[in-house]
Amino acid sequence: PPLTTPTPLQTSHNTNNNMGKVHGSLARAGKVKGQTPKVEAGEKKKQPRGRAKKRMQYNRRYVNVVTGMGGRQLGPNSNADKMK
């Protein structure tokens, strides 16, 4: 059979004219960060170091284990324990 060009119904890719332009113009870059008010960071308690830090990590990971639905262990960034 001779090679023919596919008709528009046979092509599977998007045929818009904006190919490659996904994220908008660079004129709007940093818009949200620029308009948010700056809030100074508050004072924090110093983190333990050395043996005390290892002890804190062990207690957080293995002793006070937070379980979710079905008894599965939840990750460290899960908010499920705060939803109760």
Phi and psi restraints in degrees (range 20) as a CNS / XPLOR table:
assign (resid 1 and name C) (resid 2 and name N)
       (resid 2 and name CA) (resid 2 and name C) 1.0 -73.7 20.0 2
assign (resid 2 and name N) (resid 2 and name CA)
       (resid 2 and name C) (resid 3 and name N) 1.0 148.2 20.0 2
assign (resid 2 and name C) (resid 3 and name N)
       (resid 3 and name CA) (resid 3 and name C) 1.0 -76.6 20.0 2
assign (resid 3 and name N) (resid 3 and name CA)
       (resid 3 and name C) (resid 4 and name N) 1.0 127.2 20.0 2
assign (resid 3 and name C) (resid 4 and name N)
       (resid 4 and name CA) (resid 4 and name C) 1.0 -124.8 20.0 2
assign (resid 4 and name N) (resid 4 and name CA)
       (resid 4 and name C) (resid 5 and name N) 1.0 157.1 20.0 2
assign (resid 4 and name C) (resid 5 and name N)
       (resid 5 and name CA) (resid 5 and name C) 1.0 -76.7 20.0 2
assign (resid 5 and name N) (resid 5 and name CA)
       (resid 5 and name C) (resid 6 and name N) 1.0 141.4 20.0 2
assign (resid 5 and name C) (resid 6 and name N)
       (resid 6 and name CA) (resid 6 and name C) 1.0 -69.6 20.0 2
assign (resid 6 and name N) (resid 6 and name CA)
       (resid 6 and name C) (resid 7 and name N) 1.0 145.9 20.0 2
assign (resid 6 and name C) (resid 7 and name N)
       (resid 7 and name CA) (resid 7 and name C) 1.0 -75.6 20.0 2
assign (resid 7 and name N) (resid 7 and name CA)
       (resid 7 and name C) (resid 8 and name N) 1.0 164.8 20.0 2
assign (resid 7 and name C) (resid 8 and name N)
       (resid 8 and name CA) (resid 8 and name C) 1.0 -58.9 20.0 2
assign (resid 8 and name N) (resid 8 and name CA)
       (resid 8 and name C) (resid 9 and name N) 1.0 -27.0 20.0 2
assign (resid 8 and name C) (resid 9 and name N)
       (resid 9 and name CA) (resid 9 and name C) 1.0 -74.2 20.0 2
assign (resid 9 and name N) (resid 9 and name CA)
       (resid 9 and name C) (resid 10 and name N) 1.0 -22.4 20.0 2
assign (resid 9 and name C) (resid 10 and name N)
       (resid 10 and name CA) (resid 10 and name C) 1.0 -88.9 20.0 2
assign (resid 10 and name N) (resid 10 and name CA)
       (resid 10 and name C) (resid 11 and name N) 1.0 -16.5 20.0 2
assign (resid 10 and name C) (resid 11 and name N)
       (resid 11 and name CA) (resid 11 and name C) 1.0 -76.7 20.0 2
assign (resid 11 and name N) (resid 11 and name CA)
       (resid 11 and name C) (resid 12 and name N) 1.0 140.4 20.0 2
assign (resid 11 and name C) (resid 12 and name N)
       (resid 12 and name CA) (resid 12 and name C) 1.0 -104.3 20.0 2
assign (resid 12 and name N) (resid 12 and name CA)
       (resid 12 and name C) (resid 13 and name N) 1.0 -7.7 20.0 2
assign (resid 12 and name C) (resid 13 and name N)
       (resid 13 and name CA) (resid 13 and name C) 1.0 -97.0 20.0 2
assign (resid 13 and name N) (resid 13 and name CA)
       (resid 13 and name C) (resid 14 and name N) 1.0 164.7 20.0 2
assign (resid 13 and name C) (resid 14 and name N)
       (resid 14 and name CA) (resid 14 and name C) 1.0 -71.3 20.0 2
assign (resid 14 and name N) (resid 14 and name CA)
       (resid 14 and name C) (resid 15 and name N) 1.0 129.3 20.0 2
assign (resid 14 and name C) (resid 15 and name N)
       (resid 15 and name CA) (resid 15 and name C) 1.0 -104.4 20.0 2
assign (resid 15 and name N) (resid 15 and name CA)
       (resid 15 and name C) (resid 16 and name N) 1.0 25.9 20.0 2
assign (resid 15 and name C) (resid 16 and name N)
       (resid 16 and name CA) (resid 16 and name C) 1.0 -69.6 20.0 2
assign (resid 16 and name N) (resid 16 and name CA)
       (resid 16 and name C) (resid 17 and name N) 1.0 160.4 20.0 2
assign (resid 16 and name C) (resid 17 and name N)
       (resid 17 and name CA) (resid 17 and name C) 1.0 -80.2 20.0 2
assign (resid 17 and name N) (resid 17 and name CA)
       (resid 17 and name C) (resid 18 and name N) 1.0 -9.3 20.0 2
assign (resid 17 and name C) (resid 18 and name N)
       (resid 18 and name CA) (resid 18 and name C) 1.0 -96.0 20.0 2
assign (resid 18 and name N) (resid 18 and name CA)
       (resid 18 and name C) (resid 19 and name N) 1.0 45.9 20.0 2
assign (resid 18 and name C) (resid 19 and name N)
       (resid 19 and name CA) (resid 19 and name C) 1.0 -69.6 20.0 2
assign (resid 19 and name N) (resid 19 and name CA)
       (resid 19 and name C) (resid 20 and name N) 1.0 125.8 20.0 2
assign (resid 19 and name C) (resid 20 and name N)
       (resid 20 and name CA) (resid 20 and name C) 1.0 92.7 20.0 2
assign (resid 20 and name N) (resid 20 and name CA)
       (resid 20 and name C) (resid 21 and name N) 1.0 -18.6 20.0 2
assign (resid 20 and name C) (resid 21 and name N)
       (resid 21 and name CA) (resid 21 and name C) 1.0 -92.6 20.0 2
assign (resid 21 and name N) (resid 21 and name CA)
       (resid 21 and name C) (resid 22 and name N) 1.0 101.9 20.0 2
assign (resid 21 and name C) (resid 22 and name N)
       (resid 22 and name CA) (resid 22 and name C) 1.0 -111.0 20.0 2
assign (resid 22 and name N) (resid 22 and name CA)
       (resid 22 and name C) (resid 23 and name N) 1.0 -42.5 20.0 2
assign (resid 22 and name C) (resid 23 and name N)
       (resid 23 and name CA) (resid 23 and name C) 1.0 -104.9 20.0 2
assign (resid 23 and name N) (resid 23 and name CA)
       (resid 23 and name C) (resid 24 and name N) 1.0 14.3 20.0 2
assign (resid 23 and name C) (resid 24 and name N)
       (resid 24 and name CA) (resid 24 and name C) 1.0 87.0 20.0 2
assign (resid 24 and name N) (resid 24 and name CA)
       (resid 24 and name C) (resid 25 and name N) 1.0 177.8 20.0 2
assign (resid 24 and name C) (resid 25 and name N)
       (resid 25 and name CA) (resid 25 and name C) 1.0 -78.9 20.0 2
assign (resid 25 and name N) (resid 25 and name CA)
       (resid 25 and name C) (resid 26 and name N) 1.0 159.7 20.0 2
assign (resid 25 and name C) (resid 26 and name N)
       (resid 26 and name CA) (resid 26 and name C) 1.0 -76.7 20.0 2
assign (resid 26 and name N) (resid 26 and name CA)
       (resid 26 and name C) (resid 27 and name N) 1.0 -8.7 20.0 2
assign (resid 26 and name C) (resid 27 and name N)
       (resid 27 and name CA) (resid 27 and name C) 1.0 -66.6 20.0 2
assign (resid 27 and name N) (resid 27 and name CA)
       (resid 27 and name C) (resid 28 and name N) 1.0 -25.0 20.0 2
assign (resid 27 and name C) (resid 28 and name N)
       (resid 28 and name CA) (resid 28 and name C) 1.0 -96.8 20.0 2
assign (resid 28 and name N) (resid 28 and name CA)
       (resid 28 and name C) (resid 29 and name N) 1.0 7.8 20.0 2
assign (resid 28 and name C) (resid 29 and name N)
       (resid 29 and name CA) (resid 29 and name C) 1.0 -66.3 20.0 2
assign (resid 29 and name N) (resid 29 and name CA)
       (resid 29 and name C) (resid 30 and name N) 1.0 130.6 20.0 2
assign (resid 29 and name C) (resid 30 and name N)
       (resid 30 and name CA) (resid 30 and name C) 1.0 79.0 20.0 2
assign (resid 30 and name N) (resid 30 and name CA)
       (resid 30 and name C) (resid 31 and name N) 1.0 14.7 20.0 2
assign (resid 30 and name C) (resid 31 and name N)
       (resid 31 and name CA) (resid 31 and name C) 1.0 -61.3 20.0 2
assign (resid 31 and name N) (resid 31 and name CA)
       (resid 31 and name C) (resid 32 and name N) 1.0 -49.0 20.0 2
assign (resid 31 and name C) (resid 32 and name N)
       (resid 32 and name CA) (resid 32 and name C) 1.0 -69.8 20.0 2
assign (resid 32 and name N) (resid 32 and name CA)
       (resid 32 and name C) (resid 33 and name N) 1.0 -43.2 20.0 2
assign (resid 32 and name C) (resid 33 and name N)
       (resid 33 and name CA) (resid 33 and name C) 1.0 -63.8 20.0 2
assign (resid 33 and name N) (resid 33 and name CA)
       (resid 33 and name C) (resid 34 and name N) 1.0 -35.3 20.0 2
assign (resid 33 and name C) (resid 34 and name N)
       (resid 34 and name CA) (resid 34 and name C) 1.0 -70.8 20.0 2
assign (resid 34 and name N) (resid 34 and name CA)
       (resid 34 and name C) (resid 35 and name N) 1.0 -28.2 20.0 2
assign (resid 34 and name C) (resid 35 and name N)
       (resid 35 and name CA) (resid 35 and name C) 1.0 -98.7 20.0 2
assign (resid 35 and name N) (resid 35 and name CA)
       (resid 35 and name C) (resid 36 and name N) 1.0 -1.2 20.0 2
assign (resid 35 and name C) (resid 36 and name N)
       (resid 36 and name CA) (resid 36 and name C) 1.0 -84.9 20.0 2
assign (resid 36 and name N) (resid 36 and name CA)
       (resid 36 and name C) (resid 37 and name N) 1.0 138.1 20.0 2
assign (resid 36 and name C) (resid 37 and name N)
       (resid 37 and name CA) (resid 37 and name C) 1.0 -71.2 20.0 2
assign (resid 37 and name N) (resid 37 and name CA)
       (resid 37 and name C) (resid 38 and name N) 1.0 143.6 20.0 2
assign (resid 37 and name C) (resid 38 and name N)
       (resid 38 and name CA) (resid 38 and name C) 1.0 -78.1 20.0 2
assign (resid 38 and name N) (resid 38 and name CA)
       (resid 38 and name C) (resid 39 and name N) 1.0 127.7 20.0 2
assign (resid 38 and name C) (resid 39 and name N)
       (resid 39 and name CA) (resid 39 and name C) 1.0 -117.0 20.0 2
assign (resid 39 and name N) (resid 39 and name CA)
       (resid 39 and name C) (resid 40 and name N) 1.0 124.5 20.0 2
assign (resid 39 and name C) (resid 40 and name N)
       (resid 40 and name CA) (resid 40 and name C) 1.0 -68.8 20.0 2
assign (resid 40 and name N) (resid 40 and name CA)
       (resid 40 and name C) (resid 41 and name N) 1.0 139.7 20.0 2
assign (resid 40 and name C) (resid 41 and name N)
       (resid 41 and name CA) (resid 41 and name C) 1.0 -70.7 20.0 2
assign (resid 41 and name N) (resid 41 and name CA)
       (resid 41 and name C) (resid 42 and name N) 1.0 138.9 20.0 2
assign (resid 41 and name C) (resid 42 and name N)
       (resid 42 and name CA) (resid 42 and name C) 1.0 -80.0 20.0 2
assign (resid 42 and name N) (resid 42 and name CA)
       (resid 42 and name C) (resid 43 and name N) 1.0 169.9 20.0 2
assign (resid 42 and name C) (resid 43 and name N)
       (resid 43 and name CA) (resid 43 and name C) 1.0 -73.2 20.0 2
assign (resid 43 and name N) (resid 43 and name CA)
       (resid 43 and name C) (resid 44 and name N) 1.0 138.7 20.0 2
assign (resid 43 and name C) (resid 44 and name N)
       (resid 44 and name CA) (resid 44 and name C) 1.0 -120.2 20.0 2
assign (resid 44 and name N) (resid 44 and name CA)
       (resid 44 and name C) (resid 45 and name N) 1.0 153.3 20.0 2
assign (resid 44 and name C) (resid 45 and name N)
       (resid 45 and name CA) (resid 45 and name C) 1.0 -71.0 20.0 2
assign (resid 45 and name N) (resid 45 and name CA)
       (resid 45 and name C) (resid 46 and name N) 1.0 141.7 20.0 2
assign (resid 45 and name C) (resid 46 and name N)
       (resid 46 and name CA) (resid 46 and name C) 1.0 -69.8 20.0 2
assign (resid 46 and name N) (resid 46 and name CA)
       (resid 46 and name C) (resid 47 and name N) 1.0 141.7 20.0 2
assign (resid 46 and name C) (resid 47 and name N)
       (resid 47 and name CA) (resid 47 and name C) 1.0 -72.8 20.0 2
assign (resid 47 and name N) (resid 47 and name CA)
       (resid 47 and name C) (resid 48 and name N) 1.0 142.7 20.0 2
assign (resid 47 and name C) (resid 48 and name N)
       (resid 48 and name CA) (resid 48 and name C) 1.0 -67.5 20.0 2
assign (resid 48 and name N) (resid 48 and name CA)
       (resid 48 and name C) (resid 49 and name N) 1.0 154.6 20.0 2
assign (resid 48 and name C) (resid 49 and name N)
       (resid 49 and name CA) (resid 49 and name C) 1.0 -123.8 20.0 2
assign (resid 49 and name N) (resid 49 and name CA)
       (resid 49 and name C) (resid 50 and name N) 1.0 156.7 20.0 2
assign (resid 49 and name C) (resid 50 and name N)
       (resid 50 and name CA) (resid 50 and name C) 1.0 67.2 20.0 2
assign (resid 50 and name N) (resid 50 and name CA)
       (resid 50 and name C) (resid 51 and name N) 1.0 -128.5 20.0 2
assign (resid 50 and name C) (resid 51 and name N)
       (resid 51 and name CA) (resid 51 and name C) 1.0 -60.8 20.0 2
assign (resid 51 and name N) (resid 51 and name CA)
       (resid 51 and name C) (resid 52 and name N) 1.0 -38.3 20.0 2
assign (resid 51 and name C) (resid 52 and name N)
       (resid 52 and name CA) (resid 52 and name C) 1.0 -66.8 20.0 2
assign (resid 52 and name N) (resid 52 and name CA)
       (resid 52 and name C) (resid 53 and name N) 1.0 -35.7 20.0 2
assign (resid 52 and name C) (resid 53 and name N)
       (resid 53 and name CA) (resid 53 and name C) 1.0 -68.5 20.0 2
assign (resid 53 and name N) (resid 53 and name CA)
       (resid 53 and name C) (resid 54 and name N) 1.0 -42.5 20.0 2
assign (resid 53 and name C) (resid 54 and name N)
       (resid 54 and name CA) (resid 54 and name C) 1.0 -61.5 20.0 2
assign (resid 54 and name N) (resid 54 and name CA)
       (resid 54 and name C) (resid 55 and name N) 1.0 -38.0 20.0 2
assign (resid 54 and name C) (resid 55 and name N)
       (resid 55 and name CA) (resid 55 and name C) 1.0 -65.3 20.0 2
assign (resid 55 and name N) (resid 55 and name CA)
       (resid 55 and name C) (resid 56 and name N) 1.0 -41.9 20.0 2
assign (resid 55 and name C) (resid 56 and name N)
       (resid 56 and name CA) (resid 56 and name C) 1.0 -64.4 20.0 2
assign (resid 56 and name N) (resid 56 and name CA)
       (resid 56 and name C) (resid 57 and name N) 1.0 -41.9 20.0 2
assign (resid 56 and name C) (resid 57 and name N)
       (resid 57 and name CA) (resid 57 and name C) 1.0 -62.9 20.0 2
assign (resid 57 and name N) (resid 57 and name CA)
       (resid 57 and name C) (resid 58 and name N) 1.0 -42.7 20.0 2
assign (resid 57 and name C) (resid 58 and name N)
       (resid 58 and name CA) (resid 58 and name C) 1.0 -61.9 20.0 2
assign (resid 58 and name N) (resid 58 and name CA)
       (resid 58 and name C) (resid 59 and name N) 1.0 -46.1 20.0 2
assign (resid 58 and name C) (resid 59 and name N)
       (resid 59 and name CA) (resid 59 and name C) 1.0 -63.3 20.0 2
assign (resid 59 and name N) (resid 59 and name CA)
       (resid 59 and name C) (resid 60 and name N) 1.0 -40.5 20.0 2
assign (resid 59 and name C) (resid 60 and name N)
       (resid 60 and name CA) (resid 60 and name C) 1.0 -68.0 20.0 2
assign (resid 60 and name N) (resid 60 and name CA)
       (resid 60 and name C) (resid 61 and name N) 1.0 -39.4 20.0 2
assign (resid 60 and name C) (resid 61 and name N)
       (resid 61 and name CA) (resid 61 and name C) 1.0 -84.9 20.0 2
assign (resid 61 and name N) (resid 61 and name CA)
       (resid 61 and name C) (resid 62 and name N) 1.0 -36.5 20.0 2
assign (resid 61 and name C) (resid 62 and name N)
       (resid 62 and name CA) (resid 62 and name C) 1.0 -118.4 20.0 2
assign (resid 62 and name N) (resid 62 and name CA)
       (resid 62 and name C) (resid 63 and name N) 1.0 -22.7 20.0 2
assign (resid 62 and name C) (resid 63 and name N)
       (resid 63 and name CA) (resid 63 and name C) 1.0 -94.2 20.0 2
assign (resid 63 and name N) (resid 63 and name CA)
       (resid 63 and name C) (resid 64 and name N) 1.0 -55.9 20.0 2
assign (resid 63 and name C) (resid 64 and name N)
       (resid 64 and name CA) (resid 64 and name C) 1.0 -93.8 20.0 2
assign (resid 64 and name N) (resid 64 and name CA)
       (resid 64 and name C) (resid 65 and name N) 1.0 64.3 20.0 2
assign (resid 64 and name C) (resid 65 and name N)
       (resid 65 and name CA) (resid 65 and name C) 1.0 -76.5 20.0 2
assign (resid 65 and name N) (resid 65 and name CA)
       (resid 65 and name C) (resid 66 and name N) 1.0 128.4 20.0 2
assign (resid 65 and name C) (resid 66 and name N)
       (resid 66 and name CA) (resid 66 and name C) 1.0 -93.4 20.0 2
assign (resid 66 and name N) (resid 66 and name CA)
       (resid 66 and name C) (resid 67 and name N) 1.0 126.2 20.0 2
assign (resid 66 and name C) (resid 67 and name N)
       (resid 67 and name CA) (resid 67 and name C) 1.0 -109.9 20.0 2
assign (resid 67 and name N) (resid 67 and name CA)
       (resid 67 and name C) (resid 68 and name N) 1.0 145.6 20.0 2
assign (resid 67 and name C) (resid 68 and name N)
       (resid 68 and name CA) (resid 68 and name C) 1.0 -103.6 20.0 2
assign (resid 68 and name N) (resid 68 and name CA)
       (resid 68 and name C) (resid 69 and name N) 1.0 -151.8 20.0 2
assign (resid 68 and name C) (resid 69 and name N)
       (resid 69 and name CA) (resid 69 and name C) 1.0 -67.3 20.0 2
assign (resid 69 and name N) (resid 69 and name CA)
       (resid 69 and name C) (resid 70 and name N) 1.0 136.4 20.0 2
assign (resid 69 and name C) (resid 70 and name N)
       (resid 70 and name CA) (resid 70 and name C) 1.0 77.2 20.0 2
assign (resid 70 and name N) (resid 70 and name CA)
       (resid 70 and name C) (resid 71 and name N) 1.0 10.8 20.0 2
assign (resid 70 and name C) (resid 71 and name N)
       (resid 71 and name CA) (resid 71 and name C) 1.0 79.0 20.0 2
assign (resid 71 and name N) (resid 71 and name CA)
       (resid 71 and name C) (resid 72 and name N) 1.0 9.2 20.0 2
assign (resid 71 and name C) (resid 72 and name N)
       (resid 72 and name CA) (resid 72 and name C) 1.0 -77.9 20.0 2
assign (resid 72 and name N) (resid 72 and name CA)
       (resid 72 and name C) (resid 73 and name N) 1.0 145.2 20.0 2
assign (resid 72 and name C) (resid 73 and name N)
       (resid 73 and name CA) (resid 73 and name C) 1.0 -74.5 20.0 2
assign (resid 73 and name N) (resid 73 and name CA)
       (resid 73 and name C) (resid 74 and name N) 1.0 135.2 20.0 2
assign (resid 73 and name C) (resid 74 and name N)
       (resid 74 and name CA) (resid 74 and name C) 1.0 -91.5 20.0 2
assign (resid 74 and name N) (resid 74 and name CA)
       (resid 74 and name C) (resid 75 and name N) 1.0 156.1 20.0 2
assign (resid 74 and name C) (resid 75 and name N)
       (resid 75 and name CA) (resid 75 and name C) 1.0 -75.3 20.0 2
assign (resid 75 and name N) (resid 75 and name CA)
       (resid 75 and name C) (resid 76 and name N) 1.0 169.8 20.0 2
assign (resid 75 and name C) (resid 76 and name N)
       (resid 76 and name CA) (resid 76 and name C) 1.0 -70.3 20.0 2
assign (resid 76 and name N) (resid 76 and name CA)
       (resid 76 and name C) (resid 77 and name N) 1.0 -16.9 20.0 2
assign (resid 76 and name C) (resid 77 and name N)
       (resid 77 and name CA) (resid 77 and name C) 1.0 -104.8 20.0 2
assign (resid 77 and name N) (resid 77 and name CA)
       (resid 77 and name C) (resid 78 and name N) 1.0 11.1 20.0 2
assign (resid 77 and name C) (resid 78 and name N)
       (resid 78 and name CA) (resid 78 and name C) 1.0 -78.0 20.0 2
assign (resid 78 and name N) (resid 78 and name CA)
       (resid 78 and name C) (resid 79 and name N) 1.0 140.1 20.0 2
assign (resid 78 and name C) (resid 79 and name N)
       (resid 79 and name CA) (resid 79 and name C) 1.0 -100.9 20.0 2
assign (resid 79 and name N) (resid 79 and name CA)
       (resid 79 and name C) (resid 80 and name N) 1.0 10.5 20.0 2
assign (resid 79 and name C) (resid 80 and name N)
       (resid 80 and name CA) (resid 80 and name C) 1.0 -64.7 20.0 2
assign (resid 80 and name N) (resid 80 and name CA)
       (resid 80 and name C) (resid 81 and name N) 1.0 -32.4 20.0 2
assign (resid 80 and name C) (resid 81 and name N)
       (resid 81 and name CA) (resid 81 and name C) 1.0 -71.3 20.0 2
assign (resid 81 and name N) (resid 81 and name CA)
       (resid 81 and name C) (resid 82 and name N) 1.0 -21.6 20.0 2
assign (resid 81 and name C) (resid 82 and name N)
       (resid 82 and name CA) (resid 82 and name C) 1.0 -88.7 20.0 2
assign (resid 82 and name N) (resid 82 and name CA)
       (resid 82 and name C) (resid 83 and name N) 1.0 -8.7 20.0 2
assign (resid 82 and name C) (resid 83 and name N)
       (resid 83 and name CA) (resid 83 and name C) 1.0 -83.0 20.0 2
assign (resid 83 and name N) (resid 83 and name CA)
       (resid 83 and name C) (resid 84 and name N) 1.0 -10.4 20.0 2
